[in-house]
Amino acid sequence: MRALLLIAVAAMIGCGEPPLMSQEHPLDLEGWHAKDSVQFEWSVHDSTVRHDLIMDVRHRQTYPYANLYLFLTYQFPNGKSRIDTIECMLADDRGRWRGTGFGDLVDQRFMVESGVRFPLSGRYRLDVTHGMRQDPMPGLASVGLRLEAHRP
């Protein structure tokens, strides 16, 4: 009976709405140059639906800092753009990585915006570059973006 209940719960969790978009871009572990942007693109068909914008970062255990600054440049369907800066806190006050990992790599997820509504139907693009003083920035394995249905 207990096994049947666990299977039912796992099925309900696994049957959530798929993300509007989920992409990951690998980076050169030897160093990500600030001039090399990572680009994500997606289409919006219903401008009334709210989404959670989530950034995934994978890095080595040897990444030299406790944080990572990212510059985000949004390109809207009407040709306008907006620039944001986010700080991803990768380690706690004691220097322990906040994410989960296997081997040398640590995976971390950061909520960029919760409940965002894209005001226009059409094609969107997000260009991501690092905003760290060290360039190239070593130890970053990948950057990903997920757009999930917002659940209040």
C-alpha positions in Angstrom: 0.0 0.0 0.0 2.8 2.4 0.9 4.6 1.7 -2.4 1.4 2.4 -4.3 1.0 5.8 -2.5 4.7 6.7 -3.4 4.1 5.9 -7.0 0.9 8.0 -7.1 2.7 11.0 -5.5 5.7 10.7 -7.9 3.3 10.6 -10.9 1.5 13.7 -9.7 4.8 15.6 -9.3 6.2 14.4 -12.6 3.1 15.4 -14.6 3.5 19.2 -14.1 3.1 21.6 -17.0 6.2 21.5 -19.2 8.3 24.7 -19.2 7.6 27.3 -22.0 11.4 27.1 -22.7 14.4 25.2 -21.2 17.8 25.7 -22.7 21.4 25.2 -21.5 24.5 26.5 -23.2 27.9 24.9 -22.4 30.8 27.2 -21.6 34.6 26.8 -21.9 35.7 25.7 -18.4 39.1 27.4 -19.0 37.3 30.7 -19.2 34.1 32.5 -20.3 35.0 35.8 -22.0 32.8 38.7 -21.1 32.4 39.6 -24.8 31.0 36.1 -25.6 27.2 36.3 -24.9 25.0 33.3 -24.4 21.7 33.7 -26.2 18.3 32.2 -25.4 15.2 32.6 -27.6 11.5 31.8 -27.2 8.1 32.7 -28.5 5.2 34.1 -26.6 1.7 33.5 -28.0 -0.4 34.6 -24.9 0.7 37.8 -23.3 -1.6 37.3 -20.3 0.1 34.2 -18.9 2.6 34.7 -16.1 5.9 32.8 -16.0 8.9 32.3 -13.6 12.2 33.2 -15.2 14.9 30.9 -13.8 18.6 30.9 -14.4 20.6 27.7 -14.0 24.4 27.9 -13.4 26.8 24.9 -13.4 30.3 25.5 -12.1 33.4 23.6 -10.9 34.2 23.1 -7.2 37.3 25.2 -8.0 35.3 28.3 -9.2 37.2 31.1 -7.5 34.4 33.3 -6.1 31.3 33.0 -3.9 29.1 34.9 -6.4 28.6 35.5 -10.1 27.3 38.7 -11.7 25.4 38.3 -14.9 24.3 41.0 -17.3 20.9 40.2 -19.0 19.9 42.0 -22.1 16.2 41.4 -23.1 15.3 41.9 -26.7 11.5 42.4 -27.2 9.5 41.6 -30.4 9.1 45.3 -31.1 12.9 45.9 -31.3 13.2 47.5 -27.9 15.5 46.2 -25.2 16.1 46.2 -21.4 19.3 45.5 -19.5 19.4 44.0 -16.0 22.1 42.8 -13.7 21.7 39.9 -11.3 24.0 38.5 -8.6 24.0 34.8 -8.2 25.2 33.8 -4.7 26.9 30.5 -5.3 28.4 30.0 -1.8 27.2 30.7 1.8 29.0 32.8 4.4 31.3 29.9 5.2 32.3 29.3 1.6 30.1 26.1 1.1 28.5 25.8 -2.3 24.7 26.3 -2.1 23.8 24.0 -5.0 23.9 20.3 -5.5 26.5 18.4 -7.3 28.2 15.3 -8.5 31.9 15.1 -8.6 33.6 18.3 -9.5 30.5 20.1 -10.8 27.8 22.1 -8.8 24.4 22.9 -10.2 22.5 25.9 -8.9 19.2 27.5 -9.8 18.3 31.2 -9.3 14.9 32.8 -9.6 15.4 35.9 -11.8 11.8 37.0 -11.9 8.6 35.4 -10.5 5.3 35.9 -12.2 6.6 37.9 -15.1 4.2 38.7 -17.9 5.7 39.2 -21.4 3.7 42.2 -22.7 3.9 41.4 -26.5 3.2 38.3 -28.5 6.2 37.3 -30.6 9.8 36.3 -30.4 12.0 37.2 -27.4 15.7 36.9 -26.9 17.9 37.1 -23.8 21.6 37.7 -24.1 23.6 36.8 -21.0 27.2 37.8 -20.3 29.2 37.7 -17.1 29.9 40.8 -15.2 32.9 39.7 -13.2 36.2 41.7 -13.1 38.2 38.7 -14.0 38.1 38.0 -17.7 38.0 35.3 -18.9 36.1 33.8 -16.0 37.3 30.2 -15.3 35.3 27.4 -13.8 31.9 27.9 -15.3 30.5 24.9 -17.1 27.2 26.1 -18.4 24.4 28.7 -18.1 20.8 27.7 -18.7 17.4 29.4 -18.7 14.0 28.1 -17.9 10.6 29.7 -18.3 8.0 27.9 -16.2 4.4 28.5 -15.6 4.0 30.7 -12.5 2.4 29.1 -9.5 1.3 31.7 -7.0 
